[in-house]
Amino acid sequence: MMQTVLVIHILLSFTLIGLVLIQQGKGADAGASFGGGSSQSVFGSRGSASFLSRTTAIIATFFFVTSLTLAYLSTKQSESNSVISTPDHVVITDSPAKSGAMQPADVPLQTGK
């Protein structure tokens, strides 16, 4: 599941980068009025900009959703593989006090110096 979402996330990121690079800035509108030929484009004089902006917003929304999904899946995976997790139940068969075994010291002995 995580690999599928990761592949979709990477494809969305490349698509988002491409859409942002294709778009023209707001300063390009002045140049279009002096014979830029944008009125004869496929989407009309303003249609391509709004189409690209809307598509970019939709792809960005999907990108954020996949980001949150990956974060959630990553958290669930790390919880199940936690190093500090404790077992649900512990079975004690014999207590050390009854068997006469020695208890380890709470503080380790220092050696050296």
C-alpha positions in Angstrom: 0.0 0.0 0.0 2.7 2.4 1.0 4.7 1.7 -2.2 1.6 2.5 -4.4 1.0 5.8 -2.6 4.7 6.7 -2.9 4.7 6.0 -6.7 1.5 8.2 -7.1 3.1 10.9 -4.9 6.2 11.0 -7.1 4.2 11.1 -10.3 2.1 13.9 -8.9 5.2 15.8 -7.9 6.7 15.6 -11.4 3.3 16.6 -12.9 3.1 19.6 -10.5 6.6 20.7 -11.4 5.8 20.5 -15.1 2.5 22.5 -14.8 4.2 25.2 -12.8 7.0 25.6 -15.3 4.5 25.7 -18.3 2.5 28.6 -16.8 3.3 32.2 -17.7 3.6 34.9 -15.1 1.2 37.7 -14.6 3.6 40.1 -16.4 3.1 38.2 -19.7 -0.4 39.7 -20.1 1.0 43.1 -21.2 3.0 41.5 -23.9 0.0 39.5 -25.2 -1.9 42.7 -25.8 0.7 43.9 -28.3 0.3 41.0 -30.7 1.2 38.0 -28.6 -1.5 36.0 -30.4 -3.0 34.6 -27.2 -6.6 35.4 -28.4 -6.2 32.6 -31.0 -5.1 29.9 -28.6 -7.0 26.7 -28.0 -8.6 27.8 -24.7 -9.3 31.5 -25.7 -7.6 34.7 -24.6 -7.7 33.8 -20.9 -8.8 30.2 -20.9 -5.4 28.5 -20.9 -4.2 30.4 -17.8 -7.3 29.6 -15.9 -7.2 25.9 -17.1 -3.6 25.6 -16.1 -4.2 27.3 -12.7 -7.2 25.1 -12.0 -5.3 21.9 -13.0 -2.3 22.9 -10.9 -4.6 23.5 -7.9 -6.2 20.1 -8.3 -2.8 18.3 -8.7 -1.5 20.2 -5.7 -4.5 19.1 -3.6 -3.8 15.4 -4.6 -0.1 16.0 -3.7 -1.0 17.2 -0.2 -3.5 14.3 0.3 -0.8 11.7 -0.7 1.7 13.5 1.6 -0.7 13.2 4.5 -1.4 9.6 3.6 2.3 8.7 3.5 2.8 10.4 6.9 -0.1 8.4 8.4 1.2 5.1 6.9 4.7 5.8 8.0 3.5 6.4 11.6 1.5 3.2 11.6 4.4 1.2 10.3 6.8 2.7 12.9 4.4 2.0 15.7 4.3 -1.7 14.8 8.1 -1.9 14.5 8.9 0.1 17.6 12.1 -0.8 19.5 10.7 0.3 22.8 7.4 -1.6 22.5 6.5 -3.8 25.4 4.7 -7.2 25.2 1.0 -7.3 25.9 1.4 -9.9 28.7 4.3 -11.4 30.7 4.2 -14.9 32.2 6.3 -15.4 35.3 6.9 -19.1 36.0 9.0 -18.9 39.1 10.1 -16.0 41.2 13.8 -15.7 41.9 13.2 -15.2 45.7 11.7 -18.6 46.0 14.3 -20.4 44.0 17.2 -18.8 45.9 18.7 -17.2 42.8 20.6 -14.0 43.4 19.1 -10.7 42.3 21.2 -8.5 40.1 22.3 -5.1 41.6 20.3 -2.0 40.6 23.5 0.0 40.0 26.2 -1.5 37.9 29.6 -1.9 39.4 32.3 0.5 38.1 35.6 -1.0 37.2 38.8 0.8 36.3 40.6 3.6 38.1 
